[in-house]
Amino acid sequence: MFCYAGHISDFIKMTKEEWHKTMWDPYIVMVGEAPSKEQVEAWDDCYEKSISFFKACSKYDCDIIFEYLMPREGGRRPDVLLITGKYLFVFEYKMKDRFSQADIDQVSAYARDLKHYHSASHDLEVIPILVPTKANGKYRMYNEVYACTPDKLEELILPFLSYSRKIDLETWLAGEYRPLPSLVSAAQTIYNNEDLPYIRKANSVGIPQAVETLLAITKQAKENGQRVLALVTGVPGSGKTLLGLDFVHKTSNSSEQNSLYLSGNGPLVEVLQYALRSKTFVGSLRNYIKEYGILQRGVPKEHIIVFDEVQRAWDKRQVFEKHSVNKSEPDLIIEIAEKIPDWSVMLGLVGEGQEIHNGEEAGIVQWRDALKTAKKQWVVVCPSKLENIFKDICEVKTFDKLDLNVSLRSHLADDVSNWVANLLDENIEEAINISKVIHEQGFNMYVTRNFIRAKNYCRKRYENNSMKRYGLICSSKANILRKYGIDNSYKTTSSLMVGPWYNEPIGNINSCCQLDKVVTEFSCQGLELDMPIVCWGEDLIWTHGAWKKYAGKSKCKDPHQIRLNSYRVLLTRGRDGFIVYIPEDRILDETLEVLKLAGLREL
């Protein structure tokens, strides 16, 4: 878990060579190989430039940790941690005389994640320090990060130091580090028949309580022979898919009560099946409907079906165009459920404001229409905000625990979805206010016209981290991007293998981290990246104080709303933040300015 940990007074009694020897074997255990020449040089540089500072710290009660390995984070290791009094200092050393925004954000993210995911750090003040070792004579703050040259560390840090500690070293090292898992890693955990690890944030937004509510409803449905349509609502990134996968896991322990997670989101299915190397846990909603609804080949064995983005279900027109059947997808799903013997629970996960496909605009009301013509008696279980849609049709039970209204994906940036909504609704003043809170929470929102700079930021920010993912995303209607080397044509994007694109690490030619292939809103909805580069196009332009109505070719009833929804998807894919790339085209000048005004910082 670390290369060295001890009281600072014990550390300074060691020679540099003795310290090296102490660090060597733990490093091999953690990394799987001996330290490289560059790694040893970095250790020497840190030691030689900071030993006088460390000696000054020895007058106080301080513990020091070198190369602390953050569990399940792909090898992330802050260079130095210093614990004293009520403070945890996080040092990241860079052998350079100047530093980049990526360097600042790297150490900021270390501090943010230790504060919120390490149980013994919750009550400490965690302060990030960036140390450029080839510069002298200065320090300053960049947002919440101190950038400080080695010779100024004493001046900066010593006033914070204490002769007592709030927590001792052994207790801190024994603390549990529980990072928020990505959707893919969460699915892998569940598929391996493990409970999801305790996640403080997930618990705080009520996912376990929502799952327990659904389990009780399922038990009652089985005992009473009921047909239940349960609906869970949530903002982008609130954990709807995580909840659905966990619910399937917890209801699949009995051979007579199998359950299945279905998605109409083809890319999501492909990514999860690729990650799990299995097609039994997650399946295609469209294939399910075709098999049991259109072709009517038998009856499903599962009593419990979870399906996502129910508001995006195809309407009658779209189903007729594809299958020559005059029914909507909700009609067909209700018909299928009524054929399942004795009882059934259909759990629908409802995203908000993300209808992006032709045929999806009828929304949740289609489910009311489907229940109107149902042959059997149904019970609808939903948050109170959906009650009016169904209350005249059937029995409705409301549970507001089934409304997930806080974003999990963006770490502490609970307001990202709200910021995006205000931006797209043209409430720029409110977006400005929300953006200030988001930046303070450590979620990075940038804009740039320099494509190379955006790529370099991602590469430097996540250097030597095999688990982090960054990539290019854009609107399918942004035709202008092809002039700037971003091929988002239908032919190119439809042939992209999204399974490896999301799953494979940097170095693999099919990985998103190559930054050479782009996915559109259709291939990123419901999925996430640590740092997406959102490539903006001419299909959503700010002009004369408002978003220009989209006038491109479309079969949709409201093409402009579909464009807004597409950018809502694109802007809510990030776990650590996002970068908006605006090409150097005059038509996008006003768009750049409104994004900066609304709170995006120039990279």
C-alpha positions in Angstrom: 0.0 0.0 0.0 3.0 2.3 0.4 6.8 2.4 0.0 7.6 4.0 3.3 5.5 5.2 6.3 6.8 6.4 9.7 7.3 9.4 12.0 9.2 12.2 10.4 11.9 12.1 13.1 12.6 8.4 12.2 12.7 9.2 8.5 15.4 12.0 8.8 17.7 9.7 10.8 18.0 7.5 7.7 20.6 8.2 5.0 19.3 8.5 1.4 20.7 5.1 0.6 19.0 3.5 3.6 15.7 5.1 2.6 16.2 3.8 -1.0 16.6 0.3 0.3 13.5 0.6 2.4 11.5 1.8 -0.6 12.7 -0.8 -3.0 10.9 -4.0 -2.1 7.5 -2.5 -1.3 7.7 -0.8 -4.7 8.2 -4.1 -6.5 5.3 -5.7 -4.6 3.0 -2.8 -5.6 4.0 -2.2 -9.2 5.2 -5.7 -10.1 8.7 -4.6 -11.3 11.8 -2.9 -10.0 11.9 0.9 -10.0 13.0 2.4 -13.3 15.9 4.7 -13.6 13.5 7.6 -14.0 11.6 6.6 -10.8 14.9 6.4 -8.8 15.9 9.8 -10.2 12.5 11.2 -9.1 13.0 9.8 -5.6 16.5 11.4 -5.4 15.2 14.7 -6.6 12.4 14.8 -4.0 14.8 13.8 -1.2 17.6 16.3 -2.1 15.3 19.2 -2.8 13.1 18.7 0.3 15.3 17.2 3.0 15.9 20.5 4.8 12.1 21.0 4.8 11.6 17.5 6.2 14.1 18.2 9.0 12.3 21.4 9.9 9.1 19.4 10.2 10.7 17.0 12.7 10.3 19.6 15.4 6.6 18.8 15.2 4.4 15.7 15.5 4.2 14.6 11.9 3.9 11.3 10.0 5.2 10.9 6.5 4.2 8.4 3.8 6.0 8.0 0.4 4.2 6.5 -2.6 0.9 5.7 -1.1 -1.0 3.4 -3.5 -4.7 4.4 -3.8 -6.6 1.0 -4.0 -8.5 0.1 -7.2 -7.3 3.2 -8.9 -4.9 1.8 -11.5 -1.7 2.7 -9.8 -2.4 6.2 -8.7 0.3 7.2 -6.1 0.7 10.6 -4.5 4.5 11.2 -4.0 4.3 12.3 -0.4 1.7 12.5 2.3 2.3 14.4 5.5 -0.1 14.0 8.5 -0.1 16.5 11.4 -2.7 17.9 13.7 -5.9 18.2 11.7 -4.2 18.3 8.3 -3.3 15.9 5.6 -0.9 17.4 3.1 -0.7 15.8 -0.4 2.5 16.6 -2.2 3.1 15.9 -5.9 6.7 16.6 -7.2 7.4 17.5 -10.8 11.0 17.8 -12.1 10.3 20.9 -14.1 10.5 24.7 -13.6 6.9 25.3 -14.8 3.8 23.2 -14.6 0.6 22.6 -16.6 -3.1 22.7 -15.7 -3.0 18.9 -15.9 -0.4 18.9 -13.1 -2.5 21.1 -10.9 -5.6 19.0 -11.5 -3.7 15.8 -10.8 -2.7 16.7 -7.3 -6.1 18.3 -6.7 -7.8 15.1 -7.6 -5.5 13.1 -5.3 -6.6 15.4 -2.4 -10.3 15.3 -3.4 -10.4 11.5 -3.6 -8.5 11.0 -0.3 -10.8 13.4 1.5 -14.0 11.7 0.3 -13.1 8.1 -0.3 -10.6 7.3 2.5 -12.4 6.7 5.7 -9.7 8.0 8.0 -9.4 11.3 6.0 -13.0 12.4 6.1 -12.4 14.6 9.2 -9.0 16.0 8.1 -8.4 19.1 6.1 -6.7 17.8 3.0 -4.4 20.3 1.3 -2.8 19.6 -2.2 0.7 20.9 -2.9 2.3 20.9 -6.3 6.2 21.1 -6.1 8.1 22.1 -9.2 11.6 21.1 -8.2 13.5 23.0 -10.9 12.2 26.4 -9.8 13.0 28.6 -6.8 11.7 31.4 -4.7 7.9 31.4 -5.0 4.6 29.9 -4.1 1.0 30.8 -5.0 -2.5 29.3 -5.1 -4.3 28.0 -8.1 -7.9 27.6 -6.9 -7.5 25.1 -4.0 -4.0 24.0 -5.0 -0.7 25.5 -3.7 2.1 25.5 -6.2 5.3 25.9 -4.1 9.0 25.6 -5.0 11.1 23.4 -2.6 12.9 26.3 -0.9 9.5 27.9 0.1 7.9 24.8 1.6 9.0 25.7 5.1 7.5 29.1 4.8 4.2 27.7 3.5 3.8 24.5 5.5 5.3 25.1 9.0 2.6 27.5 10.2 0.1 24.6 9.8 2.1 22.0 11.7 1.2 20.8 15.2 2.7 19.2 18.3 -0.2 16.7 18.4 -2.2 14.7 15.9 -5.9 14.2 15.4 -5.2 10.6 14.1 -2.2 8.4 14.5 -0.4 6.8 11.6 -1.6 3.2 12.2 -5.2 4.3 12.3 -4.8 6.3 9.1 -3.1 3.4 7.3 -5.9 1.0 8.4 -8.5 3.3 7.0 -10.5 1.9 4.0 -10.3 3.6 0.6 -13.5 3.1 -1.3 -13.6 4.9 -4.6 -16.8 5.2 -6.6 -16.6 2.4 -9.2 -17.2 3.1 -12.8 -20.3 1.6 -14.4 -18.2 -1.1 -16.0 -16.3 -2.0 -12.8 -19.5 -2.1 -10.8 -21.1 -4.5 -13.4 -18.0 -6.7 -13.1 -18.3 -6.8 -9.3 -21.9 -7.7 -9.4 -21.4 -10.3 -12.2 -18.7 -12.0 -10.0 -21.5 -12.4 -7.4 -20.0 -9.9 -5.0 -21.9 -7.1 -3.3 -20.9 -3.7 -4.3 -18.4 -2.2 -1.9 -19.6 0.3 0.6 -19.8 3.7 -1.2 -20.4 6.6 1.1 -21.8 8.8 -1.7 -24.0 6.1 -3.2 -25.5 5.5 0.2 -26.1 9.2 0.8 -28.1 9.5 -2.3 -30.3 6.5 -1.4 -29.4 3.8 -3.9 -29.4 1.0 -1.2 -32.8 2.3 0.2 -34.3 2.3 -3.3 -33.1 -1.3 -3.9 -34.6 -2.4 -0.6 -37.9 -0.8 -1.5 -37.9 -2.6 -4.8 -37.1 -5.9 -3.2 -40.0 -5.5 -0.8 -42.3 -4.7 -3.7 -41.1 -7.8 -5.6 -41.7 -10.0 -2.6 -45.2 -8.7 -2.3 -45.9 -9.2 -6.0 -44.8 -12.8 -5.8 -46.8 -13.6 -2.7 -50.0 -11.9 -4.1 -49.7 -12.8 -7.7 -49.4 -9.2 -8.9 -48.3 -7.5 -12.1 -46.2 -4.5 -11.2 -44.7 -1.7 -13.3 -42.1 -0.1 -11.1 -40.4 3.2 -12.3 -37.2 4.7 -11.0 -36.4 8.3 -12.1 -33.0 10.0 -12.0 -30.8 12.7 -13.4 -27.9 11.7 -15.7 -25.2 9.9 -13.7 -27.4 9.4 -10.6 -26.8 5.6 -10.6 -29.9 4.3 -12.3 -28.0 1.6 -14.2 -26.0 0.8 -11.0 -29.3 0.4 -9.2 -30.8 -1.8 -11.9 -27.7 -4.1 -12.1 -27.7 -4.4 -8.3 -31.4 -5.2 -8.2 -30.9 -8.0 -10.9 -28.1 -9.3 -8.8 -30.1 -9.5 -5.6 -33.1 -11.1 -7.3 -31.2 -13.8 -9.1 -30.2 -15.9 -6.1 -33.2 -18.2 -6.5 -33.5 -20.6 -9.4 -37.2 -20.0 -9.7 -36.8 -16.2 -9.7 -34.4 -15.4 -12.4 -34.1 -11.7 -13.5 -32.5 -10.0 -16.5 -31.2 -6.5 -17.2 -32.2 -5.3 -20.7 -31.2 -2.1 -22.5 -32.4 -0.5 -25.6 -29.0 1.3 -25.6 -27.0 -0.9 -28.0 -23.6 0.5 -27.1 -24.2 0.1 -23.4 -25.1 -3.6 -24.0 -22.0 -4.1 -26.1 -19.6 -2.4 -23.6 -21.0 -4.4 -20.6 -21.0 -7.7 -22.5 -17.4 -7.0 -23.6 -16.3 -6.2 -20.1 -18.0 -9.2 -18.6 -17.1 -11.5 -21.4 -20.7 -12.8 -21.2 -24.1 -12.2 -22.7 -26.2 -13.8 -19.9 -26.4 -10.9 -17.4 -27.1 -8.0 -19.8 -29.2 -8.3 -23.0 -30.7 -6.3 -25.8 -34.2 -4.9 -25.1 -34.9 -4.8 -28.9 -33.9 -8.5 -29.3 -36.1 -9.4 -26.3 -39.1 -7.5 -27.8 -38.6 -9.0 -31.2 -38.3 -12.6 -29.8 -41.3 -12.5 -27.4 -43.4 -9.7 -28.7 -43.1 -9.5 -32.5 -42.3 -13.1 -33.3 -44.0 -14.5 -30.1 -41.5 -17.3 -29.7 -42.5 -18.7 -26.3 -42.7 -17.1 -22.9 -39.7 -15.6 -21.0 -38.5 -17.7 -18.0 -37.7 -14.5 -16.0 -40.3 -13.0 -13.7 -38.3 -9.8 -13.2 -37.1 -7.7 -16.1 -35.2 -4.4 -15.6 -34.9 -2.2 -18.6 -33.4 1.3 -18.9 -34.4 4.6 -20.5 -38.1 3.7 -20.6 -39.0 7.2 -21.7 -37.1 6.5 -24.9 -39.2 3.4 -25.8 -40.3 3.4 -29.5 -43.7 4.8 -30.4 -46.2 3.0 -32.7 -44.9 4.8 -35.7 -41.3 3.7 -35.2 -42.3 0.0 -34.3 -44.5 -0.1 -37.5 -41.7 1.2 -39.6 -39.3 -1.5 -38.3 -41.7 -4.4 -37.8 -45.0 -3.6 -39.6 -46.8 -4.0 -36.2 -49.1 -1.2 -35.0 -48.0 -1.3 -31.4 -45.6 0.7 -29.3 -42.7 -0.9 -27.4 -44.6 -0.3 -24.1 -47.6 -2.1 -25.6 -45.5 -5.1 -26.5 -43.6 -5.2 -23.1 -46.9 -5.2 -21.2 -48.2 -8.0 -23.4 -45.1 -10.1 -22.8 -45.3 -9.5 -19.0 -48.9 -10.7 -18.9 -47.9 -14.0 -20.5 -45.4 -14.8 -17.7 -47.1 -17.2 -15.3 -48.5 -16.0 -11.9 -46.7 -12.7 -11.4 -44.2 -10.3 -12.9 -42.3 -7.2 -12.1 -41.2 -4.8 -14.8 -38.7 -2.3 -13.5 -38.2 0.7 -15.8 -35.3 3.2 -15.3 -36.4 6.7 -16.4 -33.8 9.1 -17.6 -34.7 12.8 -17.8 -34.4 15.0 -20.9 -32.3 12.5 -22.9 -34.6 11.5 -25.8 -32.2 11.6 -28.7 -33.5 9.1 -31.3 -36.3 9.3 -33.8 -39.4 7.7 -32.4 -38.5 8.4 -28.7 -40.4 11.6 -28.2 -43.7 10.2 -26.9 -42.0 9.7 -23.5 -43.4 8.2 -20.4 -47.1 8.8 -21.4 -46.8 5.8 -23.7 -46.8 3.5 -20.6 -50.1 5.0 -19.5 -51.6 4.2 -22.9 -50.2 0.6 -22.8 -51.7 0.0 -19.3 -55.1 1.4 -20.6 -55.4 -1.6 -23.0 -53.8 -4.2 -20.7 -55.8 -7.4 -20.1 -54.8 -7.9 -16.5 -54.8 -5.7 -13.4 -51.6 -3.8 -12.9 -50.0 -1.8 -10.0 -47.7 1.1 -10.8 -45.0 1.9 -8.2 -43.2 5.2 -8.9 -42.0 8.5 -7.4 -44.9 10.9 -6.5 -44.0 13.2 -9.4 -45.2 10.5 -11.9 -48.4 9.7 -9.9 -50.7 11.9 -12.0 -49.8 10.1 -15.2 -51.2 6.7 -14.0 -53.6 7.4 -11.1 -56.8 7.2 -13.3 -55.7 4.0 -15.0 -54.7 1.6 -12.2 -53.6 1.4 -8.5 -50.5 3.6 -7.9 -48.1 3.4 -5.0 -45.6 6.2 -4.6 -42.2 6.1 -3.0 -39.9 9.1 -3.4 -37.0 6.9 -2.6 -37.3 5.8 -6.2 -36.3 9.3 -7.4 -32.5 9.6 -7.7 -31.9 13.3 -8.1 -28.2 13.6 -7.3 -25.3 12.8 -9.7 -22.9 10.1 -8.7 -20.8 10.2 -11.8 -19.2 13.5 -11.1 -17.7 12.8 -7.7 -18.8 15.8 -5.7 -20.2 17.8 -8.5 -23.9 17.2 -7.7 -24.8 20.3 -9.7 -23.4 19.4 -13.1 -26.7 18.2 -14.5 -28.3 21.4 -13.1 -25.6 23.5 -14.7 -26.2 21.8 -18.1 -29.9 22.3 -17.8 -29.6 26.0 -17.1 -27.1 26.4 -19.9 -29.4 24.7 -22.4 -32.5 26.5 -21.0 -30.6 29.9 -21.6 -30.5 30.7 -17.8 -26.9 31.9 -18.0 -26.9 33.8 -14.8 -27.9 30.8 -12.8 -25.4 28.6 -14.7 -22.7 31.1 -13.6 -23.6 30.7 -10.0 -23.7 26.9 -10.2 -20.4 26.7 -12.0 -18.6 28.3 -9.1 -19.7 25.6 -6.8 -18.8 22.9 -9.3 -15.2 24.1 -9.6 -14.9 24.4 -5.9 -15.9 20.7 -5.6 -13.0 19.7 -7.8 -14.9 18.9 -11.0 -13.0 20.4 -13.9 -14.9 22.1 -16.7 -12.7 23.6 -19.5 -13.1 25.1 -23.0 -10.4 25.5 -25.6 -10.0 26.1 -29.3 -6.7 24.2 -29.3 -7.4 20.6 -30.0 -3.8 19.5 -29.3 -3.9 21.2 -26.0 -7.0 19.3 -25.0 -5.4 16.0 -25.9 -2.2 16.8 -24.2 -4.0 17.7 -21.0 -5.7 14.3 -20.9 -2.5 12.4 -21.6 -0.5 14.3 -18.9 -3.4 14.2 -16.3 -3.7 10.4 -16.5 -0.1 9.5 -17.3 0.8 6.0 -16.0 -2.8 5.3 -15.0 -4.2 2.2 -16.6 -7.7 2.5 -15.3 -8.6 6.1 -16.4 -10.4 6.6 -19.7 -10.6 9.8 -21.8 -11.8 10.2 -25.3 -13.5 12.2 -28.0 -17.3 12.6 -28.1 -19.5 14.8 -30.3 -22.9 15.3 -31.8 -23.9 13.2 -34.8 -25.2 16.3 -36.5 -21.9 18.3 -36.1 -20.9 18.2 -39.7 -18.4 21.0 -39.4 -16.1 18.8 -37.3 -14.8 16.8 -40.3 -13.0 19.8 -41.6 -11.0 19.7 -38.3 -10.0 16.0 -38.5 -12.9 14.6 -36.4 -14.6 12.0 -38.5 -18.1 11.6 -37.0 -19.7 10.3 -40.2 -22.3 7.6 -39.9 -20.2 5.1 -41.8 -17.2 5.6 -39.4 -19.0 5.9 -36.1 -21.4 3.0 -36.8 -18.5 0.6 -37.5 -16.6 1.6 -34.3 -16.2 -1.3 -31.8 -17.4 0.4 -28.7 -16.6 -2.6 -26.4 -12.9 -2.2 -26.7 -13.2 1.6 -27.1 -14.5 2.0 -23.6 -12.7 -0.9 -22.0 -9.1 -1.1 -23.3 -6.4 0.9 -21.7 -4.0 3.4 -23.3 -1.6 1.6 -25.7 -4.3 -0.5 -27.2 -5.1 0.7 -30.8 -8.8 0.3 -30.2 -8.9 2.4 -26.9 -10.6 5.7 -26.5 -7.3 6.9 -25.0 -5.8 6.9 -28.5 -7.9 10.1 -29.1 -8.2 9.3 -32.8 -11.8 8.0 -33.0 -15.0 9.7 -31.8 -18.3 8.5 -30.5 -21.5 10.4 -30.9 -24.4 10.8 -28.4 -25.8 7.5 -29.6 -22.7 5.6 -28.4 -22.1 7.4 -25.1 -25.5 7.7 -23.6 -25.6 5.8 -20.3 -21.8 5.4 -20.4 -19.0 7.5 -19.0 -15.4 8.6 -19.3 -13.2 10.1 -16.7 -12.4 13.1 -18.9 -14.4 13.4 -22.2 -13.4 15.9 -24.8 -16.7 17.3 -26.1 -16.2 18.4 -29.7 -18.8 21.2 -30.4 -20.4 21.6 -33.8 -22.6 24.0 -35.7 -25.8 22.1 -34.9 -26.1 24.0 -31.6 -25.0 27.7 -32.0 -25.5 30.6 -29.6 -26.4 33.7 -31.4 -28.2 37.0 -30.4 -28.6 35.8 -26.8 -30.2 32.4 -27.4 -29.6 29.0 -28.9 -30.4 29.1 -32.6 -33.2 26.8 -33.6 -31.8 23.8 -35.4 -33.1 23.6 -38.9 -31.3 20.5 -40.3 -33.0 17.5 -41.9 -34.8 15.4 -39.3 -37.8 13.1 -39.0 -38.3 14.3 -35.4 -41.3 16.3 -34.3 -39.0 18.8 -32.5 -35.5 18.6 -34.0 -34.2 21.5 -31.9 -35.2 19.8 -28.6 -33.4 16.6 -29.8 -30.2 18.7 -30.4 -30.5 20.2 -26.9 -30.9 16.7 -25.5 -27.9 15.4 -27.4 -25.7 18.1 -25.9 -27.2 17.4 -22.5 -26.0 13.8 -22.9 -22.5 14.9 -24.1 -22.0 17.4 -21.3 -22.9 14.8 -18.6 -20.5 12.0 -19.4 -17.6 13.0 -17.2 -16.4 11.5 -13.9 -13.6 14.0 -13.2 -14.8 16.7 -15.6 -14.9 17.6 -19.3 -13.2 19.7 -21.9 -15.2 21.4 -24.6 -13.3 21.8 -27.9 -14.6 24.7 -30.1 -13.0 24.6 -33.6 -11.5 27.9 -34.9 -14.6 28.7 -37.0 -16.2 32.1 -36.9 -19.7 30.6 -36.8 -18.8 29.3 -33.3 -17.4 32.5 -31.8 -20.5 33.5 -29.9 -20.9 29.9 -28.6 -17.3 30.0 -27.2 -18.1 33.3 -25.4 -21.3 32.1 -23.8 -19.6 28.9 -22.6 -16.9 30.9 -21.0 -19.5 33.3 -19.5 -21.5 30.4 -18.1 -18.5 29.2 -16.2 -16.1 27.1 -18.3 -12.5 28.0 -17.7 -10.1 28.4 -20.6 -7.6 25.5 -20.8 
